[in-house]
Amino acid sequence: MKAGETELHAYVDGALDAETRQAVEAHLAASPEDAARVAEYVAQREALHARYDAVLDEPIPETLRFAARSRSRPRYALAAGWMAVGVAVGWLAAHVMPASTAPAPSLARQAAIAHVVYTPEVRHPVEVGADQQDHLVKWLSKRLGADLKAPLLTRQGYDLVGGRLLPGEQGPVAQFMYQDPKGRRLTLYVSRVAKDDGSTAFRYSREDDVSVFYWIDGTVAYALSGAMPREELLAVANAVYKQLNP
C-alpha cells in the first residue's frame, strides 16, 4: 500500500482501523521521507496540545455571551449573530491560531517535543539501535554534515538505546536516546545552526515536565532532555559536554 496525505494524517490522528494502520506502518518502514513527515506532524500536534490545551478551560468571553442575551430582540438577532461570529473568529485568532510573525520554537522547545514524542515508544523508540552504533553515527553525521559522537554515559547509569533522524528548522536533526535500568530515558538532540555566534555557555529550560540543558558549539547545537530535576540532569549534561569537547 502506498499511503497518501489523507492516510498519513489519519495515521497520526489514530483514526485508522488495525488493518489499514499496519499497511501504513509498512509503507513508512519503506519510505524514510514519509516517515520523517509523519514525525514532523506528530511533533506539531504535540506542540499545539502543549501550548493551547489550556485555552479550552478559559471562560467564554463576555462579548460572546451577548448573542444569547439578544434573543429577546428578534430584529437584531441576525446582526447579533454575525457580530458573535466575528468576535468568535477574532478571539480564536488571538488565542488559538499562532500569528505568522511568531518566532520559531526555541532549540529547547523543539528538543523537548521530540523527547516527549519518542521516549514513550516501546517497539520503535529509535530507527537504528545501539548494536549498530558505528553505522548510526556515520549515517547521522553524513546527513547533518557534521562529525557527530554518541557520548558514553554508562558511568551516569545510562546505556545508548540508539538514534533517529528528524526534520528540523535548519534541516536534518539527530536524536540519540539513552535509558537507565529503571527505564528512564534521556535524549540528546543535535542540529546545525546557521552560523557560529561564539556562544558555548550552558542554558537551562523547563518545558512542561521536561528539563533541557542546551548549548551551541560552533555550528552545531546540542540539547539534552529528561523528565527529571534540574540538578540530576545537569550532572549528565556535564558528562556529555566534556566528551564532546575533550
C-alpha positions in Angstrom: 0.0 0.0 0.0 1.3 3.5 -0.9 -0.1 5.8 1.7 -1.2 9.3 0.6 -1.6 12.5 2.6 -5.0 11.6 3.8 -3.8 8.2 5.2 -0.7 9.8 6.8 -2.8 12.4 8.7 -5.3 9.7 9.7 -2.5 7.6 11.0 -1.2 10.5 13.1 -4.7 11.1 14.5 -5.2 7.4 15.3 -8.2 7.3 13.0 -7.3 4.1 11.0 -8.5 0.6 11.6 -6.0 -2.0 12.6 -5.5 -3.4 9.0 -5.0 0.0 7.4 -2.7 1.1 10.2 -0.5 -1.9 9.7 -0.4 -1.2 6.0 0.6 2.4 6.6 3.3 1.3 9.1 4.7 -1.0 6.4 4.8 1.9 4.0 6.5 4.2 6.5 9.2 1.5 7.1 10.0 1.5 3.4 9.7 5.3 2.9 12.1 7.3 5.1 10.8 10.6 3.6 7.2 9.9 4.6 8.3 8.6 8.0 10.1 11.9 8.6 6.9 13.8 7.5 4.8 11.8 10.0 7.4 12.5 12.7 7.0 16.2 12.0 3.2 16.0 12.0 3.4 14.3 15.4 5.8 16.9 16.8 3.5 19.7 15.6 0.4 18.1 17.1 2.2 17.7 20.5 3.4 21.3 20.3 -0.1 22.6 19.7 -1.6 20.5 22.5 1.1 21.6 24.9 0.6 25.3 24.1 -3.1 25.6 23.5 -5.0 22.9 25.5 -5.3 25.3 28.4 -7.4 27.6 26.2 -10.2 25.1 26.3 -10.6 25.7 30.0 -10.8 29.5 29.7 -14.1 31.2 30.4 -16.2 32.3 27.4 -15.6 36.0 26.8 -18.4 38.3 27.8 -18.7 39.5 24.2 -19.7 36.0 23.1 -22.5 35.9 25.7 -24.1 38.9 24.0 -25.7 36.7 21.4 -27.7 34.7 23.9 -29.0 37.7 25.7 -30.1 39.3 22.4 -32.6 36.5 21.7 -35.4 38.7 23.1 -34.7 41.2 20.3 -35.7 39.4 17.1 -35.0 42.3 14.7 -31.4 42.4 16.0 -30.9 38.6 16.1 -29.2 38.4 12.7 -26.9 41.3 13.3 -26.1 39.9 16.7 -25.4 36.5 15.3 -23.0 37.9 12.7 -21.3 40.0 15.3 -20.9 37.0 17.6 -19.3 35.1 14.7 -16.9 37.9 14.0 -15.9 38.2 17.7 -15.5 34.4 17.9 -13.2 34.4 14.9 -11.2 37.2 16.4 -11.0 35.6 19.8 -9.9 32.3 18.2 -7.3 34.1 16.1 -5.8 35.8 19.2 -5.9 32.8 21.5 -5.6 29.7 19.3 -4.2 30.5 15.9 -0.4 31.2 16.0 0.5 34.5 14.5 2.5 34.5 11.3 5.1 36.7 12.9 5.6 34.5 16.0 9.2 33.3 16.4 10.0 29.7 15.6 10.2 27.3 18.6 13.4 27.5 20.5 16.0 24.8 20.4 15.0 23.7 23.9 11.3 23.5 23.0 12.0 21.5 19.8 14.2 19.1 21.7 11.6 18.7 24.5 8.8 18.0 21.9 11.0 15.3 20.2 11.7 13.8 23.6 8.1 13.6 24.6 7.1 12.1 21.2 9.7 9.3 21.1 10.6 8.3 24.6 7.2 6.6 25.4 7.7 4.3 22.3 8.2 0.6 23.3 8.6 -1.1 20.0 10.1 1.7 17.9 11.9 4.2 20.1 14.7 4.6 17.6 15.4 4.0 13.9 18.8 2.4 14.4 19.7 0.5 17.5 22.8 0.7 19.7 24.0 -2.6 18.2 24.7 -0.7 15.0 26.3 2.3 16.8 29.1 2.9 14.2 26.6 2.9 11.3 24.2 5.1 13.3 26.9 7.8 14.0 28.2 7.7 10.4 24.8 7.9 8.9 23.6 10.9 11.1 27.0 12.6 10.7 26.6 12.4 6.9 23.0 13.7 7.0 23.8 16.6 9.2 27.2 17.4 7.6 29.0 17.3 10.9 31.3 15.0 12.8 28.9 13.6 15.5 29.5 11.4 18.5 27.3 9.3 20.7 28.5 10.1 24.2 29.2 7.2 26.6 27.0 7.6 29.7 27.4 4.2 31.5 29.1 5.9 34.5 26.0 8.1 34.8 23.8 5.0 34.7 22.6 5.3 31.1 23.1 3.0 28.1 22.6 4.0 24.5 19.3 2.8 23.0 20.0 4.1 19.5 19.1 7.1 17.5 17.0 8.5 14.6 16.9 11.3 12.0 14.3 14.0 12.5 13.3 17.1 10.5 14.3 20.5 11.9 14.1 24.2 11.3 17.6 24.3 9.8 17.5 20.9 8.1 18.1 17.3 9.4 18.3 16.7 13.1 19.8 13.8 15.0 18.4 12.3 18.2 20.3 9.9 20.4 18.4 8.1 23.1 19.6 6.6 26.4 18.0 4.6 29.1 18.8 3.6 32.7 17.9 0.3 34.4 14.7 1.8 35.7 13.5 2.5 32.1 14.0 6.3 32.4 15.1 7.8 29.1 17.3 10.8 28.1 17.6 12.2 24.6 20.4 14.2 23.0 19.0 16.4 20.2 21.7 17.6 17.7 21.1 20.2 15.0 23.0 22.6 12.8 22.8 26.3 13.3 23.2 29.0 10.6 26.4 30.5 12.0 28.8 30.3 14.9 27.8 33.0 17.4 30.7 32.2 19.7 28.5 31.1 22.5 29.2 27.8 24.2 27.5 28.5 27.6 25.1 26.1 29.1 21.5 27.2 29.2 18.6 25.6 31.0 14.9 25.5 30.2 11.9 23.8 31.8 9.5 22.7 29.1 6.4 21.5 30.8 7.6 18.3 32.6 10.9 18.1 30.7 14.2 19.6 31.8 16.5 20.7 29.0 20.2 21.8 29.0 21.3 23.2 25.7 24.4 24.8 24.2 26.0 25.7 20.9 29.4 24.5 19.8 30.5 26.2 16.5 27.7 25.5 14.1 26.2 22.5 16.0 23.6 22.9 18.7 23.0 20.3 21.4 20.1 19.8 23.8 19.9 17.1 26.5 16.4 16.4 27.6 15.0 14.3 30.5 11.9 14.3 32.8 13.9 14.8 35.9 15.0 17.6 38.3 17.5 20.1 37.0 20.4 19.1 39.3 20.1 15.4 38.2 20.1 16.3 34.5 23.0 18.8 35.0 25.4 16.0 36.1 24.7 14.1 32.9 24.9 17.2 30.7 28.3 18.0 32.1 29.5 14.5 31.2 28.1 14.9 27.7 29.7 18.3 27.2 33.1 17.0 28.4 33.1 14.1 26.0 32.0 16.3 23.1 34.7 18.9 24.0 37.7 17.0 25.3 
